[in-house]
Amino acid sequence: MKYTATFLITLLSSITIVAQNGNSYEQTRDSNLVRLDEVVLSANVILGS
């Protein structure tokens, strides 16, 4: 559960960053998507083990 909480916090942080940077959304979108991909991959590794 500790790991799940970390992933949710990271996910919410990414969403918040997008919301705060509304004007530069196109610019920040790619880096946020990369971050979300990393979160999903990490979650899959932990769930699979």
C-alpha positions, 0 to 999 in steps of 0.5 A: 500500500505504501507504494500505491500511495507514492504512485497516486501522489506522483500522478496527482503531482503531474496533474497539478503541474499541468493545471498550474502551467495552463499557458505552457501546457503544450510544453509541459505535456510531453515531460508529464506523459513521460513521468506518468509512463514511468509511474505505470511501469514501476507500478506494473513491476511491483504488482507483477513481483 
